Amino acid sequence: MPWVEVQGTDVSCVEEGSGPPLLFLHGNSSCGEAWFQQFAATRDRYHVIAHDSVNHGHSSNSPRDAEEPDRVDDLEGVIAALGLVRPVIAGNSMGANTLLRWATRHPAEATALIPSGMGIMDAGATAPRAPDPLAAETLFLPTGDSLTEGFKVAQPRMYERYLRIRSTATRIEALCHPRRPSARTLAERGALDERAAAIRSPMLIVVGTLDRLLEPARRLHAAVAGSELVEIEGAPHNVYYEAAEAYNAAVARFLARVAAPAGAR
């Protein structure tokens, strides 16, 4: 199903394979297509899905004069629209934050959870705010520290692919006209350190050792009983993209233990 309607947003979805549902959530200014390396690694065993969140990818934009919709509400709508039951949910950065907030609302309703590039922030961390407007002439969105300089040099084609698939008209419009973060989003982000301990679904936390959120990922591991933590040496914030082989191997080992499809155990 390439499109679903969720609370007024025309949500773009990509799907492959068959089997238990495995849902991927992209990061800020990325899109579902960025998970293509994970699709290739899992579509023979799972029904893999990635949707573009509101104001990203090929989904529609929210009104400029309103708060940005809460992404957990969007996720709940996508799960309902696609009829997904007890999915495995993986997410990076913003997508991992959405995953974690969803899990605090639904502590045991996922078969497994795989956050990467995210964790529990320091108590003194500054609350997110709407970014400054993007220059109107911008065509390709900068990647910041999501990928390393070494990757850009060694894998220029893969780096260029990432630039192209994320720099959509929808996302550029939203960055040129930033929306206000929703009050519910800010409240739940601020309470994650208190609420994460309630999560009961099996959890694998993946983080690159170069990621600025390495320590928050370790705090998340300490907060969620029974969670597993994999630190991938030399990998940056977008560990799933730059270090896809190591990320996919860690995910495969974890899912083989906690969520292998029938007949694959």
N, C-alpha and C positions, 0 to 999 in steps of 0.2 A: 504494500500500500504506500505509494509515494507521497501522499498528502493526507493529513488528518486535521480536523478543525478542533481547536482546544481554546475555549474561553475567548473566542474572537480572533485568535491567532491562526493563520494558515500555516501549519507546521509541516516542514519538509522532512521526509524519512527516507533512509536507505536501508534495504533489507537483503540478506542473502542466507542461504542454507536452510536447514530444517532441524528440528529437535527442540530441546528446552530453550527458553528465551534467554538471550545474553544481550543486555542493553548497554551501549556505550554513551557516555555523556562528555561532550567536548568542553574545553576551557574557554576563558574569556577571549573574544575575537577570533576563535577558531570555528570549526563546523564539523558536522558528522563525518564528512568525507576524509577527515584527517586520520581516521581510524582504519584506513584501508589495509595496513599491515596486520592489524589484529583480525580483521575480517578474513584475510587469507589464511590465518593460522587456526581459525575456529569454525569456519563455516561448514566443515565436513561433519561436525558433531553438534552444532548449536544453530538455532535460528537467531542470527546476529542482526541487530538493529542499531542504528544511530540516527537520532533526530537533531535538527538544527533548532536550538533554543530561540525564543523570541528575540528579534533584533540581531540575529546572526544568520550566516549561511544563506539558504534559499527560503527561509521562513519569512513571514511578514513582519513589518514594523509595528510597534505599539504607538498610540497617540503621543505626540511630542509634549503635550501640555499635561500629561498624567504621570503618576508613578509608574516605573517599569514593573510589569507583572512579576509576581514571585515565581521563581523558577521551579520550586518544589510543587507549587500548584500546577504548573505546566507539566511537570513530570508525572504527577498523578493523573492528569488528563490524558497524556500519551499512553500510559499503562492501561487506563480504562478503555480508550478508543481502540487500542490494538488487542484488547482482551488478554493481556499478559497475566499469568498466574505465577507467583513466586519466582520472579526473574532473578538471574544473576545480574547485578548492576556494577559496572566499572565506570569510573570517571576520573578525569585529570583536572587539577587546579579548580576553576570555578565549577566544573562538572563534579569534582569530588566533594566540594562544599555542598552542592545540591544533593548529592548522594547521601552525605552524612546528615544533613537536615531532614531529608526524607526518612532516613532510618530512625531518627529520634521520634518521628511521628508514627512510624511503623517498625517497632524494634525487632520483630521476628518474622517479618513478612517477605524477606528476600531469601532465596536459596543461598546466596553468598554476596558479599560486598567487596569491591576492589578499588579503594581510593588511592590515587597517586598524586604527587605534587600538592599535597594539602595536609592539614593537621589542625591541632588546637593551638590557636595563637596565644602569645604572651598576654597576660592580663592587661598590660599597658599598651597593647597594639591600637593604632588609630583606626577608627571605624571607616569603612570604605565610603567614598563620596563619588558623585558624578564627576567624570574627568573633564578637563578643559576641552572645548570644542576642537575637533581635528581640522587642520587646514583644508579648505575645500578642494585644493588642487591635488591632494593625496590620492594616489592610485593603488599603491601597495602598502599594506600595514606593516610597520616595523615589528620585529620579533623580540626585542629586548633581550632578556637572558633566558628565553625559552629554549634556545639551542646554542651550542657552543660555537666559537669562531672556528675551531678545528673542524667541526662538522660542515660548516659552510664551505671550507676549503676542500675537504676530502670528498664531500658528497654534494657538489653544487646542484645537480639535478634534483635531488631530494629536497634540498633547501628551497630551490625555486618552486617546486611543487607546493611546498607548504605556503609560501607567499601567495601563490595563485589561488589555491583552494580556499583560503581564509579571507581574501580581499574581495568580498562580494559587495554588490551595490547595497544590499540590506545592511551589512555591518558598517560600511562607510557612512551611510545616511545616519545611522544611530550614533556614530562617533562625531559626526558634524553637528548633531543636535542631541546632546546627551540627555537622557531621561534621569529623573530622580530615583535613587534606590528605594524600593518599597519598604515601608515601616516594618512589615512582618519579616522581611529578609534580614534587616539590620538587627531586629530583636532576637531572631533565632541564631544568627551568627554570633551575637554577643553571649548567648547562653549555651553555646556548644560545649564548653568545658564542663558545665554542670549536667548536661543532658546526655552526653556521649556514653556514659557508663551504663545507661539503660539498654544500649544496643545489644541484641542477642544473636543476630545472624552471623554466621562465620565471616570473618573479615581478614583480608590480606592487604596490608599497607605497603605500597611500593614507592620508593623515593630515590632519587639520584643523590650521590654524595656531594655534588656541586649545587644542589638545589638550595636556594635561600630558605626554604621551608623544611629543611632536614630536621631541625630541632622540634618544630611543631608536629612533624610526623611521628617523632619519637614520643612526644607527649600524648598523641592520640593512641599509640600502641599501649602506653602505660594506662590509659584511661579505660580502654575497652578490653574487658576480661576475655582471655582466649584468643585475642587477635594475634596475627603473625606479621612480622616486619621484615621486608627485604630491602636492603640498601644496595643500589647498583653503582659500583665504583666508576667515577668519572662521568656519570650521566647528569644532565642538567634538569631544569624544571619539566620540560616535555620529555620525560624519560620514556614514555611509550613510543615516541616518534624517533628520537635519535638513537635510543638503545632498544629498538624493537625486539631484537633477537633475545636479549636477556630478559626483557619485560615479559615477552610471550612465554618463555620457558618457565619463569616463576609462576605465571598465571596458570599454565598447563599443569604444573605439579600441584598447585593448590586445588584447582578444580577437580583433578583426578581423585583427590582425597575427600572432598566435601560435596561435589556436585556433578560427578561423572554421569553422562546420560546412560540410560538402561542399556546393557549389553556392552558398555565400554569399560566397565570396572574389571 
